[in-house]
């Protein structure tokens, strides 16, 4: 199915998800796959809760191909990095999956998105 026409929107529902310590390869699904909807990602934050530096990957898988938003992005100890902001929002279509991964335990991801239907 193609993406719905977002000019004729019936509902917009705001959601926030959190993901703690996703270290499994290739990553853990951060935002679910839209079905008959469009998801607008407003923000993704990555927080390093440890005192040492860690790296993060955030990417979209579409048609079995990975498209990195950030790859091996370094985050110093006890800092938070904005991966996606509302000024650079991303639309997800049906079949897209957003994955997140940290190099070690101690990374928390927080994402805010809208379900547009």
Biotite code that builds the C-alpha atoms (Angstrom):
import biotite.structure as struc

atoms = struc.array([
    struc.Atom([0.000, 0.000, 0.000], chain_id="A", res_id=1, res_name="UNK", atom_name="CA", element="C"),
    struc.Atom([1.136, 3.542, -0.643], chain_id="A", res_id=2, res_name="UNK", atom_name="CA", element="C"),
    struc.Atom([1.251, 6.225, 2.004], chain_id="A", res_id=3, res_name="UNK", atom_name="CA", element="C"),
    struc.Atom([-2.104, 7.828, 2.839], chain_id="A", res_id=4, res_name="UNK", atom_name="CA", element="C"),
    struc.Atom([-2.774, 11.360, 1.621], chain_id="A", res_id=5, res_name="UNK", atom_name="CA", element="C"),
    struc.Atom([-1.917, 13.512, 4.636], chain_id="A", res_id=6, res_name="UNK", atom_name="CA", element="C"),
    struc.Atom([-3.944, 16.467, 3.324], chain_id="A", res_id=7, res_name="UNK", atom_name="CA", element="C"),
    struc.Atom([-7.139, 14.590, 4.206], chain_id="A", res_id=8, res_name="UNK", atom_name="CA", element="C"),
    struc.Atom([-6.145, 13.655, 7.753], chain_id="A", res_id=9, res_name="UNK", atom_name="CA", element="C"),
    struc.Atom([-8.821, 12.202, 10.042], chain_id="A", res_id=10, res_name="UNK", atom_name="CA", element="C"),
    struc.Atom([-6.665, 11.860, 13.185], chain_id="A", res_id=11, res_name="UNK", atom_name="CA", element="C"),
    struc.Atom([-3.242, 12.782, 14.524], chain_id="A", res_id=12, res_name="UNK", atom_name="CA", element="C"),
    struc.Atom([-2.194, 10.927, 17.662], chain_id="A", res_id=13, res_name="UNK", atom_name="CA", element="C"),
    struc.Atom([0.969, 11.830, 19.574], chain_id="A", res_id=14, res_name="UNK", atom_name="CA", element="C"),
    struc.Atom([3.170, 9.060, 20.984], chain_id="A", res_id=15, res_name="UNK", atom_name="CA", element="C"),
    struc.Atom([6.393, 8.827, 22.985], chain_id="A", res_id=16, res_name="UNK", atom_name="CA", element="C"),
    struc.Atom([8.476, 5.660, 23.289], chain_id="A", res_id=17, res_name="UNK", atom_name="CA", element="C"),
    struc.Atom([11.562, 4.853, 25.360], chain_id="A", res_id=18, res_name="UNK", atom_name="CA", element="C"),
    struc.Atom([14.134, 2.146, 24.807], chain_id="A", res_id=19, res_name="UNK", atom_name="CA", element="C"),
    struc.Atom([16.759, 1.191, 27.399], chain_id="A", res_id=20, res_name="UNK", atom_name="CA", element="C"),
    struc.Atom([20.090, -0.475, 26.555], chain_id="A", res_id=21, res_name="UNK", atom_name="CA", element="C"),
    struc.Atom([19.493, -1.715, 22.999], chain_id="A", res_id=22, res_name="UNK", atom_name="CA", element="C"),
    struc.Atom([22.829, -3.412, 22.294], chain_id="A", res_id=23, res_name="UNK", atom_name="CA", element="C"),
    struc.Atom([21.654, -6.358, 20.189], chain_id="A", res_id=24, res_name="UNK", atom_name="CA", element="C"),
    struc.Atom([22.708, -6.406, 16.536], chain_id="A", res_id=25, res_name="UNK", atom_name="CA", element="C"),
    struc.Atom([21.369, -5.115, 14.207], chain_id="A", res_id=26, res_name="UNK", atom_name="CA", element="C"),
    struc.Atom([19.440, -3.020, 16.734], chain_id="A", res_id=27, res_name="UNK", atom_name="CA", element="C"),
    struc.Atom([16.048, -2.909, 18.406], chain_id="A", res_id=28, res_name="UNK", atom_name="CA", element="C"),
    struc.Atom([12.908, -1.484, 16.834], chain_id="A", res_id=29, res_name="UNK", atom_name="CA", element="C"),
    struc.Atom([12.460, 1.993, 18.322], chain_id="A", res_id=30, res_name="UNK", atom_name="CA", element="C"),
    struc.Atom([9.291, 3.031, 16.471], chain_id="A", res_id=31, res_name="UNK", atom_name="CA", element="C"),
    struc.Atom([6.758, 0.460, 15.258], chain_id="A", res_id=32, res_name="UNK", atom_name="CA", element="C"),
    struc.Atom([5.971, -0.060, 11.578], chain_id="A", res_id=33, res_name="UNK", atom_name="CA", element="C"),
    struc.Atom([3.055, 2.051, 10.306], chain_id="A", res_id=34, res_name="UNK", atom_name="CA", element="C"),
    struc.Atom([0.138, 0.145, 8.776], chain_id="A", res_id=35, res_name="UNK", atom_name="CA", element="C"),
    struc.Atom([-2.299, 2.195, 6.651], chain_id="A", res_id=36, res_name="UNK", atom_name="CA", element="C"),
    struc.Atom([-0.821, 5.270, 8.326], chain_id="A", res_id=37, res_name="UNK", atom_name="CA", element="C"),
    struc.Atom([2.090, 7.679, 8.147], chain_id="A", res_id=38, res_name="UNK", atom_name="CA", element="C"),
    struc.Atom([4.294, 8.276, 11.184], chain_id="A", res_id=39, res_name="UNK", atom_name="CA", element="C"),
    struc.Atom([5.963, 11.666, 11.570], chain_id="A", res_id=40, res_name="UNK", atom_name="CA", element="C"),
    struc.Atom([9.050, 11.410, 13.781], chain_id="A", res_id=41, res_name="UNK", atom_name="CA", element="C"),
    struc.Atom([9.397, 14.669, 15.711], chain_id="A", res_id=42, res_name="UNK", atom_name="CA", element="C"),
    struc.Atom([12.402, 13.818, 17.857], chain_id="A", res_id=43, res_name="UNK", atom_name="CA", element="C"),
    struc.Atom([14.842, 11.106, 18.836], chain_id="A", res_id=44, res_name="UNK", atom_name="CA", element="C"),
    struc.Atom([17.149, 11.595, 21.814], chain_id="A", res_id=45, res_name="UNK", atom_name="CA", element="C"),
    struc.Atom([20.037, 9.334, 22.815], chain_id="A", res_id=46, res_name="UNK", atom_name="CA", element="C"),
    struc.Atom([21.238, 9.610, 26.422], chain_id="A", res_id=47, res_name="UNK", atom_name="CA", element="C"),
    struc.Atom([24.478, 8.090, 27.723], chain_id="A", res_id=48, res_name="UNK", atom_name="CA", element="C"),
    struc.Atom([23.830, 7.222, 31.366], chain_id="A", res_id=49, res_name="UNK", atom_name="CA", element="C"),
    struc.Atom([27.394, 6.014, 31.980], chain_id="A", res_id=50, res_name="UNK", atom_name="CA", element="C"),
    struc.Atom([30.512, 8.060, 32.740], chain_id="A", res_id=51, res_name="UNK", atom_name="CA", element="C"),
    struc.Atom([32.435, 6.789, 29.709], chain_id="A", res_id=52, res_name="UNK", atom_name="CA", element="C"),
    struc.Atom([31.943, 7.470, 25.998], chain_id="A", res_id=53, res_name="UNK", atom_name="CA", element="C"),
    struc.Atom([29.585, 5.271, 23.969], chain_id="A", res_id=54, res_name="UNK", atom_name="CA", element="C"),
    struc.Atom([28.376, 5.252, 20.361], chain_id="A", res_id=55, res_name="UNK", atom_name="CA", element="C"),
    struc.Atom([24.898, 4.907, 18.864], chain_id="A", res_id=56, res_name="UNK", atom_name="CA", element="C"),
    struc.Atom([23.363, 3.923, 15.537], chain_id="A", res_id=57, res_name="UNK", atom_name="CA", element="C"),
    struc.Atom([19.879, 4.971, 14.422], chain_id="A", res_id=58, res_name="UNK", atom_name="CA", element="C"),
    struc.Atom([18.606, 3.874, 11.030], chain_id="A", res_id=59, res_name="UNK", atom_name="CA", element="C"),
    struc.Atom([15.508, 3.195, 8.953], chain_id="A", res_id=60, res_name="UNK", atom_name="CA", element="C"),
    struc.Atom([15.116, -0.166, 7.245], chain_id="A", res_id=61, res_name="UNK", atom_name="CA", element="C"),
    struc.Atom([13.068, 0.055, 4.055], chain_id="A", res_id=62, res_name="UNK", atom_name="CA", element="C"),
    struc.Atom([12.743, -2.842, 1.602], chain_id="A", res_id=63, res_name="UNK", atom_name="CA", element="C"),
    struc.Atom([15.516, -4.740, 3.447], chain_id="A", res_id=64, res_name="UNK", atom_name="CA", element="C"),
    struc.Atom([17.993, -1.843, 3.047], chain_id="A", res_id=65, res_name="UNK", atom_name="CA", element="C"),
    struc.Atom([19.361, 0.175, 5.981], chain_id="A", res_id=66, res_name="UNK", atom_name="CA", element="C"),
    struc.Atom([19.442, 3.973, 5.719], chain_id="A", res_id=67, res_name="UNK", atom_name="CA", element="C"),
    struc.Atom([21.442, 5.465, 8.586], chain_id="A", res_id=68, res_name="UNK", atom_name="CA", element="C"),
    struc.Atom([20.341, 8.641, 10.301], chain_id="A", res_id=69, res_name="UNK", atom_name="CA", element="C"),
    struc.Atom([23.474, 8.396, 12.473], chain_id="A", res_id=70, res_name="UNK", atom_name="CA", element="C"),
    struc.Atom([26.155, 5.689, 12.562], chain_id="A", res_id=71, res_name="UNK", atom_name="CA", element="C"),
    struc.Atom([28.714, 5.305, 15.340], chain_id="A", res_id=72, res_name="UNK", atom_name="CA", element="C"),
    struc.Atom([27.757, 8.711, 16.748], chain_id="A", res_id=73, res_name="UNK", atom_name="CA", element="C"),
    struc.Atom([29.905, 9.317, 19.827], chain_id="A", res_id=74, res_name="UNK", atom_name="CA", element="C"),
    struc.Atom([28.222, 10.472, 23.013], chain_id="A", res_id=75, res_name="UNK", atom_name="CA", element="C"),
    struc.Atom([30.386, 11.486, 25.955], chain_id="A", res_id=76, res_name="UNK", atom_name="CA", element="C"),
    struc.Atom([29.545, 10.215, 29.421], chain_id="A", res_id=77, res_name="UNK", atom_name="CA", element="C"),
    struc.Atom([26.346, 11.517, 31.051], chain_id="A", res_id=78, res_name="UNK", atom_name="CA", element="C"),
    struc.Atom([25.325, 13.563, 27.991], chain_id="A", res_id=79, res_name="UNK", atom_name="CA", element="C"),
    struc.Atom([22.243, 13.528, 25.766], chain_id="A", res_id=80, res_name="UNK", atom_name="CA", element="C"),
    struc.Atom([22.359, 14.028, 22.002], chain_id="A", res_id=81, res_name="UNK", atom_name="CA", element="C"),
    struc.Atom([19.507, 15.051, 19.719], chain_id="A", res_id=82, res_name="UNK", atom_name="CA", element="C"),
    struc.Atom([19.454, 12.639, 16.772], chain_id="A", res_id=83, res_name="UNK", atom_name="CA", element="C"),
    struc.Atom([16.277, 14.014, 15.141], chain_id="A", res_id=84, res_name="UNK", atom_name="CA", element="C"),
    struc.Atom([14.538, 17.272, 16.033], chain_id="A", res_id=85, res_name="UNK", atom_name="CA", element="C"),
    struc.Atom([11.165, 18.693, 15.050], chain_id="A", res_id=86, res_name="UNK", atom_name="CA", element="C"),
    struc.Atom([12.964, 21.063, 12.680], chain_id="A", res_id=87, res_name="UNK", atom_name="CA", element="C"),
    struc.Atom([14.208, 18.037, 10.722], chain_id="A", res_id=88, res_name="UNK", atom_name="CA", element="C"),
    struc.Atom([11.312, 15.623, 11.189], chain_id="A", res_id=89, res_name="UNK", atom_name="CA", element="C"),
    struc.Atom([11.136, 12.382, 9.208], chain_id="A", res_id=90, res_name="UNK", atom_name="CA", element="C"),
    struc.Atom([8.070, 10.687, 7.727], chain_id="A", res_id=91, res_name="UNK", atom_name="CA", element="C"),
    struc.Atom([7.803, 6.892, 7.902], chain_id="A", res_id=92, res_name="UNK", atom_name="CA", element="C"),
    struc.Atom([5.683, 4.976, 5.426], chain_id="A", res_id=93, res_name="UNK", atom_name="CA", element="C"),
    struc.Atom([4.151, 1.532, 5.677], chain_id="A", res_id=94, res_name="UNK", atom_name="CA", element="C"),
    struc.Atom([6.891, -1.093, 5.926], chain_id="A", res_id=95, res_name="UNK", atom_name="CA", element="C"),
    struc.Atom([9.549, 1.268, 7.350], chain_id="A", res_id=96, res_name="UNK", atom_name="CA", element="C"),
    struc.Atom([11.172, 0.325, 10.663], chain_id="A", res_id=97, res_name="UNK", atom_name="CA", element="C"),
    struc.Atom([13.370, 2.582, 12.821], chain_id="A", res_id=98, res_name="UNK", atom_name="CA", element="C"),
    struc.Atom([16.103, 0.725, 14.671], chain_id="A", res_id=99, res_name="UNK", atom_name="CA", element="C"),
    struc.Atom([18.360, 1.992, 17.469], chain_id="A", res_id=100, res_name="UNK", atom_name="CA", element="C"),
    struc.Atom([21.506, 0.467, 18.925], chain_id="A", res_id=101, res_name="UNK", atom_name="CA", element="C"),
    struc.Atom([24.107, 1.447, 21.511], chain_id="A", res_id=102, res_name="UNK", atom_name="CA", element="C"),
    struc.Atom([27.683, 0.181, 21.647], chain_id="A", res_id=103, res_name="UNK", atom_name="CA", element="C"),
    struc.Atom([27.184, -0.987, 25.251], chain_id="A", res_id=104, res_name="UNK", atom_name="CA", element="C"),
    struc.Atom([24.648, -0.901, 28.066], chain_id="A", res_id=105, res_name="UNK", atom_name="CA", element="C"),
    struc.Atom([23.964, 2.598, 29.312], chain_id="A", res_id=106, res_name="UNK", atom_name="CA", element="C"),
    struc.Atom([22.133, 4.182, 26.378], chain_id="A", res_id=107, res_name="UNK", atom_name="CA", element="C"),
    struc.Atom([18.516, 5.301, 26.637], chain_id="A", res_id=108, res_name="UNK", atom_name="CA", element="C"),
    struc.Atom([16.604, 6.355, 23.517], chain_id="A", res_id=109, res_name="UNK", atom_name="CA", element="C"),
    struc.Atom([13.483, 8.503, 23.664], chain_id="A", res_id=110, res_name="UNK", atom_name="CA", element="C"),
    struc.Atom([11.424, 9.179, 20.539], chain_id="A", res_id=111, res_name="UNK", atom_name="CA", element="C"),
    struc.Atom([8.366, 11.319, 19.929], chain_id="A", res_id=112, res_name="UNK", atom_name="CA", element="C"),
    struc.Atom([6.190, 10.730, 16.877], chain_id="A", res_id=113, res_name="UNK", atom_name="CA", element="C"),
    struc.Atom([2.711, 11.348, 15.477], chain_id="A", res_id=114, res_name="UNK", atom_name="CA", element="C"),
    struc.Atom([0.420, 8.741, 13.944], chain_id="A", res_id=115, res_name="UNK", atom_name="CA", element="C"),
    struc.Atom([-1.286, 10.400, 10.973], chain_id="A", res_id=116, res_name="UNK", atom_name="CA", element="C"),
    struc.Atom([-4.336, 8.601, 9.594], chain_id="A", res_id=117, res_name="UNK", atom_name="CA", element="C"),
])
